[in-house]
Amino acid sequence: MKTAKTLCFILALTSLSLPARSDTGLYPEAAPADASFLRFIGFERGEPIQFAGKSFDIPKTEGAPYVPVSAALLQGIQPGAFLTVVKDSTGQLRTIQEGAVRDPGKVHLFLINTTPQNLNLRVAGSETVVIQGISAMQSGTRAVNPVSIGLSVVAEDGGEPLRTFQVNLQRGQNLSFLATPTGVQLIEHRFDPVAQ
């Protein structure tokens, strides 16, 4: 009788532990507590680079995702930093610090400028400025309410828009307008697995 009770107890414990084991792999690995978030723009997919004392292979996924990495593995990078890494016209790596995302109930818009001119993000067809005066190798951010709207990237000193986007903003979504000497692209923020 004791043997039967013991066997039932062991089987119950085993069945309780099975779902926990089978769930591994269903969820992505959590970012480390001291994580910094890096995205590499303007590189070939799979291209190996050296940044902040660490080797990276540029993510093969679309959309320039952020790569979480422990700041302890990086030289001169603070925990919690969000950084865009680009190549300048000479091939040198340049780092652009991004603003913090503070309100998950808002849409966060980023204007990242790698051109030599100062840029604004404006409501399309109007003088309403959303993000103003972003100089070369800098970024600006603004939290806004969800809305469907046209947004234009324009030179601060005037002229025709560099590019206009019609967007349907959704709560909790973050978007970057990346201006380069060859054009402007819209990037929705995504995350790759943790870099080891």
C-alpha positions as CSV (number, residue, x, y, z in Angstrom):
1,M,0.0,0.0,0.0
2,K,2.8,2.4,0.9
3,T,4.5,1.5,-2.4
4,A,1.4,2.4,-4.3
5,K,1.0,5.7,-2.5
6,T,4.7,6.6,-3.1
7,L,4.3,5.8,-6.8
8,C,1.2,8.0,-7.1
9,F,3.1,10.8,-5.3
10,I,6.1,10.5,-7.7
11,L,3.8,10.5,-10.7
12,A,1.9,13.6,-9.5
13,L,5.2,15.4,-9.0
14,T,6.4,14.4,-12.5
15,S,3.2,15.5,-14.2
16,L,3.4,18.9,-12.4
17,S,7.0,19.4,-13.6
18,L,6.4,18.5,-17.2
19,P,4.6,21.7,-18.4
20,A,7.4,23.8,-16.9
21,R,10.0,21.9,-19.0
22,S,7.9,21.9,-22.1
23,D,7.4,25.7,-21.9
24,T,11.0,26.5,-22.4
25,G,11.5,27.7,-25.9
26,L,7.9,29.1,-26.1
27,Y,9.1,32.5,-24.7
28,P,12.1,34.5,-25.7
29,E,15.0,34.8,-23.2
30,A,14.4,37.8,-20.9
31,A,16.9,40.7,-21.3
32,P,19.5,40.9,-18.6
33,A,18.8,43.4,-15.8
34,D,21.7,45.5,-17.0
35,A,20.8,45.3,-20.7
36,S,21.6,47.9,-23.3
37,F,19.7,47.8,-26.6
38,L,21.6,48.2,-29.8
39,R,20.5,48.3,-33.4
40,F,22.8,48.4,-36.4
41,I,21.6,50.3,-39.5
42,G,23.3,50.5,-42.9
43,F,25.2,47.2,-42.6
44,E,24.9,44.1,-44.7
45,R,23.0,41.2,-43.1
46,G,25.3,38.9,-41.3
47,E,28.2,41.4,-41.5
48,P,30.6,40.9,-38.6
49,I,31.5,44.2,-36.8
50,Q,33.4,45.2,-33.6
51,F,31.5,47.7,-31.4
52,A,32.2,48.7,-27.8
53,G,34.8,45.9,-27.4
54,K,32.4,43.1,-28.5
55,S,31.9,41.2,-31.8
56,F,28.5,41.3,-33.4
57,D,27.0,39.6,-36.4
58,I,24.4,42.0,-37.9
59,P,20.9,40.5,-37.4
60,K,19.7,38.6,-40.4
61,T,16.1,39.6,-39.7
62,E,14.2,42.5,-41.4
63,G,13.6,45.9,-39.9
64,A,16.8,46.7,-38.0
65,P,15.7,45.1,-34.7
66,Y,17.3,46.0,-31.3
67,V,19.7,43.5,-29.9
68,P,19.6,43.3,-26.1
69,V,23.1,42.8,-24.6
70,S,24.4,43.0,-21.0
71,A,26.2,46.3,-20.5
72,A,28.9,44.3,-18.6
73,L,30.0,42.9,-22.0
74,L,30.4,46.4,-23.5
75,Q,32.9,49.1,-23.1
76,G,31.6,52.6,-22.3
77,I,27.9,51.7,-22.7
78,Q,25.5,52.4,-19.8
79,P,22.8,49.9,-18.8
80,G,19.4,50.8,-20.2
81,A,20.8,52.7,-23.1
82,F,19.0,52.5,-26.5
83,L,21.5,53.2,-29.3
84,T,21.5,53.2,-33.1
85,V,24.9,52.4,-34.6
86,V,25.5,53.6,-38.2
87,K,28.4,54.0,-40.5
88,D,29.3,57.6,-41.5
89,S,30.5,58.6,-45.0
90,T,34.1,57.5,-44.1
91,G,33.0,54.1,-42.9
92,Q,33.5,54.9,-39.2
93,L,30.9,53.7,-36.7
94,R,28.8,56.4,-35.1
95,T,26.6,56.0,-32.1
96,I,23.3,57.8,-31.8
97,Q,21.7,57.9,-28.3
98,E,17.9,57.6,-28.3
99,G,15.5,59.0,-25.8
100,A,13.7,56.9,-23.2
101,V,10.3,55.3,-23.7
102,R,8.4,56.4,-20.6
103,D,4.7,55.9,-21.2
104,P,3.6,52.4,-22.6
105,G,0.2,53.8,-23.3
106,K,1.5,56.3,-25.9
107,V,3.0,55.9,-29.3
108,H,6.7,57.0,-29.3
109,L,8.0,58.6,-32.4
110,F,11.8,59.0,-33.1
111,L,13.5,61.1,-35.7
112,I,17.1,59.9,-36.3
113,N,19.2,62.1,-38.4
114,T,22.4,60.9,-40.2
115,T,22.3,63.7,-42.8
116,P,24.3,66.9,-42.6
117,Q,21.2,69.2,-42.3
118,N,18.9,69.9,-39.4
119,L,15.5,68.1,-39.7
120,N,12.0,68.3,-38.4
121,L,9.2,65.8,-38.2
122,R,5.9,67.6,-39.1
123,V,2.3,66.8,-39.7
124,A,2.0,66.4,-43.4
125,G,0.7,69.4,-45.3
126,S,0.9,71.7,-42.3
127,E,3.3,73.8,-40.2
128,T,2.7,71.7,-37.1
129,V,6.0,70.4,-35.8
130,V,6.1,67.0,-34.0
131,I,9.9,66.8,-33.4
132,Q,12.0,69.9,-34.1
133,G,15.6,70.7,-34.9
134,I,17.4,67.4,-35.0
135,S,21.0,67.9,-36.1
136,A,23.4,65.5,-37.7
137,M,24.0,62.2,-35.8
138,Q,21.4,63.1,-33.2
139,S,17.9,61.9,-32.4
140,G,14.7,63.3,-31.0
141,T,11.6,61.6,-29.6
142,R,8.0,62.5,-28.8
143,A,5.2,60.5,-27.2
144,V,1.8,61.0,-29.0
145,N,-1.7,59.5,-28.8
146,P,-2.7,56.8,-31.3
147,V,-4.1,58.4,-34.5
148,S,-4.1,57.9,-38.2
149,I,-2.0,60.7,-39.7
150,G,0.4,61.8,-42.4
151,L,3.9,62.7,-41.1
152,S,6.7,64.3,-43.1
153,V,10.4,64.6,-42.6
154,V,11.5,68.0,-43.7
155,A,14.7,70.2,-43.6
156,E,14.4,72.7,-40.8
157,D,15.3,75.5,-43.2
158,G,12.3,74.7,-45.4
159,G,11.7,73.1,-48.8
160,E,9.8,70.1,-50.0
161,P,9.5,67.1,-47.6
162,L,12.2,64.5,-47.9
163,R,9.5,61.9,-47.5
164,T,5.9,61.6,-46.2
165,F,4.4,58.6,-44.5
166,Q,0.8,57.8,-43.8
167,V,0.7,56.0,-40.5
168,N,-1.9,54.3,-38.4
169,L,-0.4,54.7,-34.9
170,Q,-1.3,52.1,-32.3
171,R,-0.9,52.2,-28.5
172,G,2.4,50.8,-27.3
173,Q,3.9,51.0,-30.8
174,N,7.3,52.8,-31.4
175,L,8.4,54.1,-34.8
176,S,11.7,55.6,-36.0
177,F,12.0,57.9,-39.0
178,L,15.6,57.3,-40.1
179,A,17.0,60.0,-42.4
180,T,20.2,59.1,-44.3
181,P,21.9,60.9,-47.2
182,T,20.1,58.5,-49.6
183,G,16.6,58.8,-48.2
184,V,14.2,58.3,-45.3
185,Q,12.8,55.1,-44.0
186,L,10.2,54.2,-41.4
187,I,11.2,51.5,-38.9
188,E,8.9,49.8,-36.4
189,H,10.8,48.9,-33.3
190,R,11.4,45.2,-32.8
191,F,13.8,43.1,-30.7
192,D,16.1,40.2,-31.5
193,P,17.3,37.5,-29.0
194,V,19.8,38.5,-26.4
195,A,23.4,38.7,-27.6
196,Q,25.7,36.3,-25.8
